[in-house]
């Protein structure tokens, strides 16, 4: 952790090339990945992430039943299983009182996002428990907020812990 915050992501073998792309891109730009924690859903992904120099936590009890392949379409069984993994990998550090930046493995950084979220002098971000970006979808299914679950920041406190355990 850095400044009591971790960057978390989850990956299965179907997404392994995306994890490699993230790690290689971040290193090429000179980012310190010491606060990145990967939650692999299978042993192959765990070995890959560790081979890339990333810290991992493999929750065999909850993750080992998640399929190893990539999702074929939005909402299919693999997609839904990975959504469950996304919630768990945010919940665990929150319960240990770490702030969490969650990101999908298909995101690369052009600059370190953490200073933005940790700027206590900026009222646009300092007074929120959870910060999501808009999903871009105006679907009734997600109304009225349309939060994107692929990149968001959560401050560790009782309110956010309640949200992720409800």
N, C-alpha and C positions, 0 to 999 in steps of 0.2 A: 504494500500500500504506500501511497505517496499522499501526504496531507490528509490522511485518514480516508482515502478514496481508492477504489479499484476499478479497473475497466474489465468487464466480464463479457464473455461471448460463449456460445455453445456451438459445437460442430459434430457432424457425423462424417463418415468416409465419403458420402456423396457430395459433401461441401469442402472436402480437403484441399482442393486446388484454390478455393477462395481464401482459406486460412493462410496458405502459403503466399498468396498474393498480398494479403494484408501485412504479414510479417516482413516479407522482403521489401515491400514498398515503404513501410515505416522505417525499417533500418536504413534503407537507401537515403531517406530524408533526414536521418540522424536522430530519430525519436528513441527515447529510452522506453523500453517495453517492460521494465521491471515491475510495474503495477498492473500488468495485464494478467488475468487469470482465465484460463480456458476450461470450460466444463465439457469434456468430450463425452459422447454417448456410447463409445465403443473403445476397446483397447487399441485398435489400430490408429484411431484418431488421437488417442492419448500419447502413443509413441511418436506420432508425427509432430504433434504440438511440442512435446518435450525436445524432440530433435531440432526444432526451430528455436529452441532456447526459451520457450514460454512455460510459465508455471501452469500446472493443471490440477484439477480435482475431479476424480472419477467416482461418482456416486453409483456404484454398481447396483445397489438395491433399486434405485429409481430410474436409472438410465439404460441399463443393459437390455431392456425389452424394446427399446426404440430401434426401428429399422436402420440399417447402415446405408442404404441407398438414398439418392436425392429424391425429393418430392417430384412427382410427375405433373401435378397441377395444384393450383391453389385449393386448399381445404381438404386434400386427400389425407389418408391415414398417416403417412409420413409427415406431411405438413403439420397436422394436428399434434402429433407426437413431439415434434420439434418445438411447437408453441408451448407445450408443457415444460420442456427442458428450459426454455427461455425464462419462464417464471421461476423455476427452481434456482437457476444460477444467479438471479437477482435476490431472491429471498435469503439464501444462505449467508452472504456477506452482510445483508441488512440486519439479520438477527445477531450478528457479531458486532453491530454498530459501526459498520463501514458505509460511507456513501458509495453509490454504485453508478457508474456509467455503463449502460448496456448498449452493445452494438451488434448487429448481425455481422457475419464474417465477410459479407460482400462489400463492406465499406472500407475505403482507404482514407487516410488523413492527409490533408495538405498542410495543416498545422495542428499542433497539439490542442485538442478540444477542452482539456481539463481547466485551464485558466479561465475560460469563459464561464464555466459552471461554478467555479469556486470564487468568483469575484464578489466578495461581500460588500463592496461599495456600490455595486450596480443594482439599483432597485428592481430592474427588469428580471433579474434572476435570483437575487439574494433572499427574497421572501417567499419562495415556493418550496414545497416538499417534493414535488415531482414535476419535471419539465419534459414535455413531449413536443415533437415537431408535428405539424399537421400532415396527415396521410395523403392529402391531395384527392381523397375520395369523398364525394358528397352523397354516398350511399346512405339510405335510410337505416340500414343495418347498424351503422356505426354512429348515427346522429345522437346527440348534437355535436360531439367533440372530434371524431375522426382522428384519434391519436395514432401515430405511427409507432408500432412496437419494435421497430428495427433500430432505433437510436433514441435513447432517453436517459435522463439523469434522475436519480432518487437520493434524497438526503435521508440518512439514517436517523429516524426518530420514531416515537410511538405511533404517530399517525400513518407513516409510510409502512411500518411493520404491520399495522392493522390492515391496511389496504392489501398487502401481499399475502396475508394469512386468512383473509375473508373469503 
